Structures are given as structure tokens and as C-alpha cells.
């Protein structure tokens, strides 16, 4: 037996965990965390990554449809035939209907670091040089509220630059997030170390997550009402003059209007809205305001309500008012830094992308098309017809609400190409399916805070699978602009680091990678002009200050203040609906054995949770004669889906949490039939971001046998 040990980077998600890979006779036999590495936090998915690589479900050759759309009948083809077919189809459709009729969509499956760099900016749409404005991504329903719109309309910076100083804080608030299921788990490790050191941790969530169980205090909140809680905290801080007076007077815009607005968020009212005891709200406010410093760990959990953007803005405002913005132990603002990437500019398409008129601020700040408007464009021609779609590394039908509507749209397209490792339900409607590599089969690079590492190829590609970037090169070549994408590894590094050839040399010569210069630590950068291009003090916003009342939001017709809106369906806003559907539905909390909707076909991972579950409280289950493990029906006004009951004291009364990810043909039957998105209303959205409300609807849960009757 020929056994080798290679140092590498985990190949199943973009996280970049450094690993030690055991190779036996040319195949991966084991994956372990690399001891002593700076970025090694291997999760359950990483430990089972070889099962993903060698899954029998991997697509190994290009496929061309030979049956009806949705039938799943394909014939194998050569790469040349498949690529020529794609190129001709895109050209013909573009010529007949205009380039705007051609669209691309990328998902989390293609967010490998180098691919992400080349799929960001002017070439992100792949078809922009052709004249199409319609580049879209799963960012149409994830991250961009939290990571772009909220911070840009408040601080004037991207959320990627905001980092909780976990190592130096006295108080850590984990709000609507569970780092224990993150990928990678770097933040989780930092939180655990802080806990060992004595940092006080408060967790706020709709259920008692793993991180909440480790916290010093857990505060359960009704989903979709976090905004009201934050505004109540702000009211207490203002009333008791616990805010940073100097900061407010010199660096904020709209404080007086905020003072007037928050008066309605009394303890009595907000306690009824959120389900939190008045004493807990008051003590939480005092603790945040009086801590020597406080850091916040949050993520996308707050995005999915009717006021998601404004709720996150309120949280950012709270952290600034209490003097915890860009201070040691608070919420740090990182300096701009990115040594990579080519620059390419092409003429802007003559028409706006779909969704630009409906969600103009999303278009202004995020760019590209809004994929929530895809069915409307395909089926109704609003604002014009989309005729062709290139879908890379995304499972549309398990990611977007009302999947039946998206399924109808995919069937209606003149041409669909899917690039993936596995046969998704989307791919059943494709004219061409191209096999993609896992990252163990790629050679590229990964960027970390302060470090760039070379991703060494661990094994040769499975079957005829190819790297996403090289697939894009071949498609672009057939459209006349292949030079925009690298055709091989050498070109990848040359194009990515054209401005810094010393990085290429370091990556090739040094297994420890290229150390980026450590920036000097400067706190309160808004005082020293380090947040603005002109070097003046303040923030990079229209007013030059932190905008409590956002001028950018106002200019696009939205309310400038971080206003709370009760969920469109709730015990308060729709009491009649609540009688029939008495439980608040939450969807999408991550579980350890999946990566979004990926890996539910992998037996080694599926064993940790064989079936899709709905978490329900002990009392709510008892009222319905439901026992742990029972097959149950979860029903909303919009659809119904079968799950298995997880009866748990971790879930508060009045709410449930259901798993997402089910709905693909390679999954076992229980998961294949459990597409959570069938429960979601496609028209119920945050008006600013266009994000669907995934976490604040009403539902009922019934025992399956009762439901059948």
C-alpha cells in the first residue's frame, strides 16, 4: 500500500480550514486538522469530505438533455460538444432577444476564494461583456442585508470590514447567530476561548442553540421582533443618558429624530411584542451600556423579517451609541485590504437588470440582478423576458421561496446550463450539465486575515470534472472574451496577482504562504480620517457622519430611521390567521452535517441526522399528542411539508424551527420530499432588500396520521 501525507486546505466549502490529508494509492483515505496551523478548525463536514469527493452521485462527464425538461434523461457528451452547444445557444438567444435576455446565477457552491475574486465586480455576470446586466447570485436572499445594505446606509462601509474584538471584550453578545454550526468554525473557537478566559456571554435567539447553552445568559425572543427589542434598549440608554454623548454630538446624524421615535418602545409594549420579561430587557440594556466594552457576534439571522435591513441598522446604531464602535473589545472596523485581483472594465449594458426598479438600493449597493424577480421576468416578461440561464454551484429550487414558481420558470427557459458536482433538481431542467471539481481537485489560493496560502491540488479531478473558472474561460472564449478568465493554474495566479508578482513567488516557494503586512492598530478611525477618502474625520456617508437617519435610504423612498415593522403574519398583526396557524415558523438554522442544501446525499454525514426535523417545544408537542420522532405535517397558508418531530426543551412555546435543504433528487426520500420553501410566501419580503421572510411566518404542526384523515 502506497500511503502519503499531504498538507492542504479542506475541499468541501470555501472556509479554508488547513488540513492534513492521508492519501492511499492515489485516493484520500483520511482528513484531519493540521496541527499548529493558524486556520484549522475542521467541522463534521470536513472530516467526512472524502465521502463527498468519492460519492457515487458525482457528475463525472458533461451531459446533454435527451428527454423532456424535468424528466432527467441525459446522454454523455465530450467537453467540446457541450461547450460549443452552450456557446451557440447563448449567441443565438442574445442575437434574437437581446443580450439582456441571457442571465447568470451563482451559488454558495462556487464561492471558493479564487473563483469568488473572479466572480466579483464587472465580470461577475459572465455575460456582461456580451451586453447583459443580469448577473445574480444567492446574495439575492442571503447576506447582503447584513453585509452590505445595513452597514453601508449606517456606517458607510461594507460589513466585511466589521469584526468583533472577541479576544479583548468583557461582554460578548451573540445575537441571532450560532457560531457552533458555522463553516468555517473560526468564530466559534474564538468564542470558546473567550468563555474560558471569563468573558461574559449573552445569547439572544428564538431557540436555545448550542452557543446559547454555553452562554451566561440566554434571552429567548419571538422571531421577527428583534428590531423592537433593540429600539427598546436604545430608549432605555437614551432615557438614562448611558450613551456616548461626545460621539452623538460630533459624529451622528438623526439622533433627535431617533429620540422621538423610540419613545413608543416602552418596556410594557416591547415585552408583549417580544415575549421577553421587562426585567430582562432592562438588565440587557444596562449591561450593554455599562460594560467596559462589548462586542457583538451576529450574522444573517436578523435579515429575514419584514424590517430586516432596519433591524440590523438598529443593532449597528446601538453599538455606536454605547461607545462600542471601533474600540478595543468592541466592534472593530478593519482597514481596507485586498492585494489580489485583476482589473477589468467593459461598457455598461444599456438596460437595467431585472429587479433594479423594484429594489433600487439593492441594485445601487450590491449591483446586478435580483433573483427573486427571476420567475416574473421569465413567465411574465417583467421588465423583459429572460430566455437563458447559466446556473453555477447553486440549487435554486431548494433556496428560493415557492419553488413551484421557480420550477415553472426553469421549464419555460429556452436554454439552461447547470454547473455542479451533483444532480440538483434544477439540473433536471437543464439542456447541458457540466461536472465541477471539489476544491481537493483544484490548485488555487485562499486568502485569510493577514495571510495568503496556496491551495495545492490533493488529487486529480474525478472523472472529467473541471474547475469552475476554467469552465467560464471556455464559455467566454466561445463568446469572444475568453481572456477575462484564466485557462489554467498558471494564468490564474498571473491574473490574480498581476500587481504583486512577489506573492506568486512566495506561494510557490513557501508552504507557509505569503504574510500580508500587519496594519497598525488604530481605534476610533472616524476621529482620524481613516474612514474617508478625503482624509477628513467622520464616516463615508452623505452627511459625513454615522447616519442614524440614512440619507441614502431616504433618497430611494425608504424611511431613513431604523423603524420596526411587526411581521406581516404574527399573533399581533393577524390574530385571525394566528387562530388557525398558532405557531411562529422559523426556517434555516444550520445543522452540523450539511452545508446549506449540500451533502444530504452523503451517507457518512446523513447518519448524524437521517431525517428532516421540526423542533417543537415540550408543551406545544403535548397539546398535539406529538412525541419525539413522530412524523408530522407542518402547514402554512402557502403549503405543507412532512418533517419528523424533534420535541425539545430548547424551543420556546409558540414557535418551531424547521430544517432547510431538502428537495433534491439524489437525497433519501424523507429529505427529498421536505422542501421547506414550499411553506414560504414568495411575495412577503423586506421592501428594502427584497429578501423573503423565512423566519417570521405562522404555521401549524399536526401528527401525520391526523393530517392524513
Buried (B, 14 or more C-beta within 10 A) or exposed (E): EEEEEBBBBBBBBBBBBBBBBBBEEEEBEBBBBBEEBBBBBBBBBBBBBBBBBBBEBBBBBBBBBEEEBBEBEBEEBEBEEBBBBBBEBBBBBBEEBBBBBBBBBBBBBBBBBBBBBBBEBBBBBBBBBBBBBBBBBBBBBBBBBBBBBBBBBBBBBBBEBBBBBBEBBBBBBBBBBBBBBBBBBBBBBBBBEBBEEEBBBBBBBBBBBBBBEBBEBBBBBBBBBBBBBBBBBBBBBBEEEBBBEEBBEEBBBBBEEBBEBBEEBBBEEBBBBBBBEBEBBBBBBBBBBEBEBBBBBBBBBBBBBBBBBBBBBBBBBBBBBBBBBBBBBBBBBBEEEEBBBBEBEEEEBEBBBBBBEBBBBBBBBBBBBBBBBBBBBBBEEBBBBBBBBBBBBBBBBBBBBBBBBBBEBBBBBBBBBBBBBBBBBBBBBBBBBBBBBBBBBBBBBBBBEEBBBBBBBBBEBBEBBBBBBBBBBBBBBBBEBBEBBBBEBEBBBBBBBEEBEEBBEBBEEEEEBBEBEEEEEEBBBBBEEBBBEEEEBBBBBBBBBBBBBBBBBBEBEBBBBBBBBBBBBBBEBBEEBBEEBBBBBBBBBBBBBBBBBBBBBBEBBBEEBEBBBBBBBBBBBEEBEBEEEBBBBBBBBBBBBBBBBBBBEBBBEBBBBBBBBBBBBBBBEBBBBBBBBBBBBBEBBBBBBBBBBBBBBBBBBBBBEEBEE
